[in-house]
Amino acid sequence: MKPVGEGDTVEEYLEFADEAAGSPVFRAWALGVARDPQVRALLESLPPAKRQPNLVFAAARWHGARPGAYDELRDVLLDRWDEVRTTVLHRATQTNEVGRCATLLPVLAQLARSGPPLALLEVGASAGLCLYPDRYSYRYTGAVEVTLDPSDGPSPVRLDCVVEGHPPLPSTVPEVVWRGGIDLNPLDVRDDDAMRWLQQLVWPEHEDRRSRLAAAVDLVRDDPPVLVRGDLVERLPALVAEVPDGATLVVFHSAVLAYLSEQDRSRFTSLASSLRGHWLSNEGAPVLPAQAAAAGPGPPAGSAVGPTRFLLALDGRPVAWTQGHGRALHWLSP
């Protein structure tokens, strides 16, 4: 994933077309935008960080664009641009993909085995759905096959993940004793409008993700997380201070740092590296180039992770390549 705001609109949409291979609709729409100067002129009137394909496409769907040929998108953008623009400017791509918990879990469980129970602090938390890895069920397949349920039995949310290599898959779901998050615009799981927007951000063909999101929202509504509004660098130290003594702090994030400037990414990584506890990152490889360089070549051709991948790192040390929606994990050799 390229840091947001870098590169021109054609390049950004062509790159997204490659990333969206799992969505024929979004791939067609992205290629259409890249070839359409009239639509691009509208998008280029937006601030660079607001030209993101997933945000624009979700806003267009919010205002009536039906999944289908490029003309479905084009007609809404041209005919209802003022409404689409307002939605783009007032909303964000806070996808909150709970599937990523499946790729985070092996590291979280390993930390819990070697120390006290976990205190999870997510930056860029959106509605906080990824703060509940202990409440979901898991099914790992591939190189190994493992099924895990929470301590009180199977969850209504089950996360499936293909495993490559030899990750330290746990035999039990780790205990979490505290959870909190930071976001510029935290979403309340009890807010029906905000939850409908999260549903809109899921790619059109991904019904499994949409169903999983709805189930996670229903689960978390019974025990909403503590979320604070603000800049992740400025608010992080104060929230860390609230973590109870005797817990293993893990500050984590997925697909967040691309939305920061290079200067703010540097500030955050310096801060995260200096905090007590651990720092767990799951970001597109270009976002943290030093980690990508340390990881070496990506997975081989044919890997379930796919060509557009995230890099999972613990305390700055790469441990795995992951598929962006949590569908696959390629563990790196020690």
Secondary structure, 3 states (H helix, E strand, C coil): CCCCCCCCHHHHHHHHHHHCCCCHHHHHHHHHHHCCHHHHHHHCCCCHHHCCHHHHHHHHHHCCCCCCCHHHHHHHHHHCHHHHHHHHHHCCCCCCCHHHHHHHHHHHHHHHHCCCCEEEEEECCCCCHHHCHHHCEEEEEECCCEEECCCCCCCCCEEEEEEECCCCCCCCCCCEEEEEEEECCCCCCCCHHHHHHHHHHCCCCCHHHHHHHHHHHHHHCCCCCEEEECCHHHHHHHHHCCCCCCCEEEEEEECCHHHCCHHHHHHHHHHHHHCCCEEEEEEEHHHCHHHHHHHCCCCCCCCCCCCCEEEEEECCEEEEEEECCCCEEEECCC
